[in-house]
Amino acid sequence: MIVLILLGVLLLASLLTVFKAPTYHLWLLAIAVCEFPLLFIGITGVLLIAVIWVEKYQLTSAIVGVMALLLFASPIIRAYIVASNVKQEFVTAFGQGSTIINGDNNQLPFSFLRLFKTSGVKQTDYKTLIYSDNGEQTLDFYPSHIAGKKPCVIVVHGGSWSSGDSKQLPELNSYLAGEGYNVASINYHLAPKYQSPVAVNDVDAVFTYLCKNAEKLHIDTANFVLLGRSAGAQIALLSAYNRPQKGLKGIVDFYGPADMVWGYSKPASKLVMDSRAVMEHYLGGTYKAVPDKYFASSPIEFVNRQTVPTLIIHGDNDVLVSPIHSQKLDQKLKENGIQHFYLNLPWATHGFDYNINGPGGQLSTYVVERFINTVCR
């Protein structure tokens, strides 16, 4: 009976690979289930072996276990499906040669063997630098492992505009530094004390600081890329679309809210996050009270024919920021003829890139590296 109960719990957990998480804590579990699938496959496999010695409910236990096993494996299967098309789709978006890195066009977008890696990327030593004139704000600078002036990726962290810091999800920063890019992971003024557009002003200050210190930091000021996650993606997108800085070549949007007006009208479930309250803290009131701030903070409103190339990455099972934000942005970019690519991950939820070796982490890293390499060529 105990084995059947445990398998039943695993089956319920496995449903998070196909259904959206209904609560905050189940959202956290969904990240683990979808991006560490081998762990759950292993646990289920051990219990299925134990079924051999079960006298009661043996058939029921076996059926429940096999169903859970298949669902836990589904992110891997779907990652292979996405990977089979992503290389050609990326070439269609950015042209021949866009998937070639250092003369190599054979790297796989997704590898089953990489799922077994227990550690991510070797940590790059970074320097914490003060970039604001008043000394309040800092950035973590990851220098390129390759000598000479190199492009710089400016990373803007997530955290509902009110939390998080530059230490968030550092593995991609180290990976990109290892591939020959400088990375500046920034802190910015947080809500509710500071409201939009103060955080966007911070991005302006970062550009100014990095350009001023380009010689010392070995930065190629003709090649900047902005990368933001979640709330940080909204800040990065707004900066790139409304205040494009000299030398900015592209923007990477990890599951960002692109349409603040629409987002307020279609909030997330309060069992997961009170998204309306989050937006009100960031923008200074309800949509009814300050509608102009919602429009002014919607990156999608500033897309035009001069908009920089854009990489959008989003999971269909995102319960914090609806993938409709990215679908709407994808359509607006198409209408304006902007070079862009939308990596849609059917199984993934918000924060899927927590594991750089997971199904979503592998695919997103593959396209991020190729996007930066292409726009900074």
N, C-alpha and C positions, 0 to 999 in steps of 0.2 A: 504493500500500500504506500509506503514511504517513497519508493522509486516512482510510482505513478504520480504522486503529488509533486515531486521534484520535476518530473518531466512535464507535468501540466503547467507549472510555474514557468519553465523554460519555453513552453509553447506560447504562453501569453507574452513573454518577453520578445519572442521571435516575431510576433505580429507587428512590432515597431519597425521592422524592415519594409513593411508595405503600407502601414497605416500611420497617420500623424499622431504624435504623442498628445494625450489629452490633458496632462498636467506638467508642471515645471520639472518635478523630479523624474517623471517618465521621459521627458525630453533629454535629460542628462543620460538616462539609461539608453535612450535611442542612439546617442553618439557612440557609446561603448558597443552596443549590439551591431551597429552598421559598420563601424570603423576598426573594430577588433574582432572580426567574425571568427577567426581560428580559435580564439579562447572559448567562445560559446559552442562552436562545433565540437571542440575537444571534450568539454564537460558533458554535452549531450551524448557524444559517442561512448564515453565511459559508462554513463547510466544505461545506454542501450545494451552494452555488453552485460551489465548487471541484471538486465531483464531475463537473461538465460536462467538465472537461479531463482527467479520469482515464481511462486506457485500460483498466486491469485492475480487476476487481471493481466496476465502475461501478454495476450494479444492486444488488449487495449493500450497497455503501456508501450508496446512496440509501435503501434500506429501513431500514438501521440508523439513518441520520440522521433520517428522518421519524419513526421510533419514538421516538427521543430527544427530538425537537422536541415531539411530542404529550405526552410525559410531563412535560417541563419546563413546558409550558403548563397542565398539569392543576391546579396550585394556583390559577391565575387562574380557570379554569372553575369549580372547586369553590367558590372565594370568591364568585363570582356566585350560585351556587346557595344558599349560606348567606345571602348578603345579601338574596336575594329573600324570605326568610322571617323574617329577624331582627327587622325593624321590628314586624310584627304579633305575633310571639311575645313581644317585649318589652312591647308594649301589653297583651297577655293577662296577663303576669306582674305588671305594675305599674299598669295602668289607662290610661284615655284621657288624653292629654296628656303621657305619660311620655317620648315621643320628640321633644317640642318643645323646642328650645333658642332662647331669646331670640325667641320668636314664630315661629321657622322650623321647619317639619316636613319640609322638602324635601331636607335634606342626605342624600347617598347613603352607606350603610354602607360601600360599596366602589366605588372609581373606578379604571378602567384607566389614566387619564391620570396619576393620582398615583403610579403605579409608576415613572414617568419622572423623578420628583423625585430629584435626586442628593443633596440636603441634606434634613435632617429639619425641625426646628422652630428658629426663632430662639432662641438661648440667653437665658434670663432670668438676670440677675445675682442671685446668692444670697449670703447671709451665713452664715458658719459660727459657730454659737453653742454654748456649753458648757451642757448641760442637767443633768448629774449634779452632785450636791453635792460630790463629791470631785474634780471637774474632769477626770475620765478620759474621759467620753463627750461626743461632739458631734453636732450635727445641722446639715444645710444647709437654710436657710430661704429658699424662693422666694416672695417677696411677690406677692400678687394685683396684676395690672395695672389693676384697677378699684378706685377709691377706696372707702373705707368698710370696716365690719366684714364680713368674708367667712368662709365655712366654711374649714376646714383639713383637708387630706388628709395623713395620716401614712404615709410610705412606709417599709417594712421590706425591706431588700435580701436577696437570696439568697446562696448560696455554701456550701452543705452545713453550715451553722452554724459553719464554721471559717474562712471567708475572705469576701472581698467587702467593700464599704464603701458609704457614702452616695452615692458618685459613680456608682454602677452604673445604667446605662440612664437617663440624665438627661432624655432628650427629652420623655417624658411629663410629667415635672415642669414643664418649661418650657411645654409645651402647656397644662396645666391652669392654671398661673399666668396665662397669656395669656387664658384663658377666665373668669377672675375668682375663682379659688380660691387660697388660701394652701397651700403645700406644705412639709412638714417631712420631709426625707429623713434618716433617722437611722442612726447607728452603734450597735452594741451589743456586749456582751461575747461573745467568740468561744470556741468549743470548740477543743481539749479542756481548756484551762485553766479555763474556766467552763462549767458544765453547766446543763441545764434545772433550775429555771425562771428562772435569772439573766437571760436575755435578755427574758423576759416581764416581769420586774421593771423592766428598762430601759424598756419601753413604758409602764409605770405612771409612771415618773419623767418621761418625755416629756410625758404628759398633765398632770402636776402643773406642770411648767415652763411649758408653753404657756398653761395657764389663769392661772398667776401673772403671766405677761407678756402677757396677751391685749390689754390696752389699747395697749401699745407696739407690738405686732405686728399690730394691727387684726384680731384673730381673733374670730369669732362662736363663743363657747364652747358654744352650744347645737347646733352643727353640726360634728361631727368625723366623718371617715371613715378607716378603716384600710385600707391597701393593701399586700399582701405578695406577693413572688415566691418560689416554690420553698420553701427552708427558711424564708425570711422570711414566707411565707404561713402556715406552721405556727405561727410565733410570733404573727403577727397574729390568726389564727383563734383560737388558744388564749386570747389576751388578750380578744378580743371575746366569746367564748362563755363563758369561765370567770370573767373579771374585767371585765365590761362597765363602762366608765367613764361618768360623767355626761356627757351631750351626744353620746355615740357614736350615730350614725345608721345606719351600715352598714359592711360589710367587703367588700373586693374580693380575691378569691383567685386569683392567677395560678399555676396548676399546682402547688399545694401538697400535701404529704403530710398528709392529714386523719386517717388511721387508722394510727398508729405500730405498733400490734400487728400488724395485717394486713400492713403494709409490711415488717416484719421477717421475717414468714413467707414473703413473696414478694419476695425481693430482686431488684435489677437485675442484669443480666449483669456479671460482674467485668471483662469486656473493656471495658465502658463506665464503670462506677464500682462500687467495693466499698461498696454502700449499707449493708450490715450494719455494717461497720467505722465508717462515717460516723455511724450512729445510736448505736453503742456509745460513741463519743467524746463525743457530745452528751448521752447519758443515763447514762453512767457504768458501762456493762456490757452484757452480753448480755441478751436477754429472760428467759432462765432465771434469771439472777442478780438482776435488778432488774425483775420484771414490773410492779410497781406504778408505776414511773416511766414505763413505756411507756403504761400506761392513763392516767396523769395528764397525759401529754403528747399525748394523742390528742384533737384538737378535736372529733371526731365524738361522743365520749363526753359532751360537755357541751351538745349541742343540746337545747333544750327549747322550750316554747311562748312563751317570752319572748325567744328569740334574735333578734338584730338582722337586718334584711334583708341578703341575701348575694348577691354576684355571683361566679360561678365561671367561670373561663376555662381551658380545657385542650385540648391537641392529642392526637389519637388515636395519633400516632406518637411520643409521648414515651417515651424509653428510660431516663430518669433517675428520674422519678416517674410511676408508672403512672397512666393516666387512670381506672383503677378507683377510686382514692382519691376523685376528683371525682364519679364515678358513685355511690359509696356515700354521699357527703355530700349529693348531690342528693336521693337517696332518703330520707335521714334528715330533711332539711328538709321534704320533701313530707309525710312522716308526721306532722310536728309543725305543719303548716300555716303555715310561715314563708315570707314573701314572698321569692322569690329567682329568679335567672335563671342558666341554665347555657349558656354559649356553647361549643359543641363544634366544634372545627376538625379535620376528618378528615385533612388532609394535614400538620398542624403537629407540630413536635417541641418539646422543652424549649428555652426561650429564644427562641421564634419572634418575640417582640416586640422583638428587637434592632433590627429595621428598622421604624420607626413607619409607613413608607409601603408596606411589603410587604403581601401579602394578609392575613396574620394580624394585623399591626400596625394596619392600617386598621380591621378589624372589631372588634378589642379596644378600640381607642381610642374608637370610636363608642359601644360599650355602656358603657364606663367613664364617659365624660362624661355620658351620659344617666342612668346609675345614680346618680351623685353628685348631679346636678341634681334627680333625683326624691326621693331620701331626705333631701336638705337643703332641700327646698322650704319 
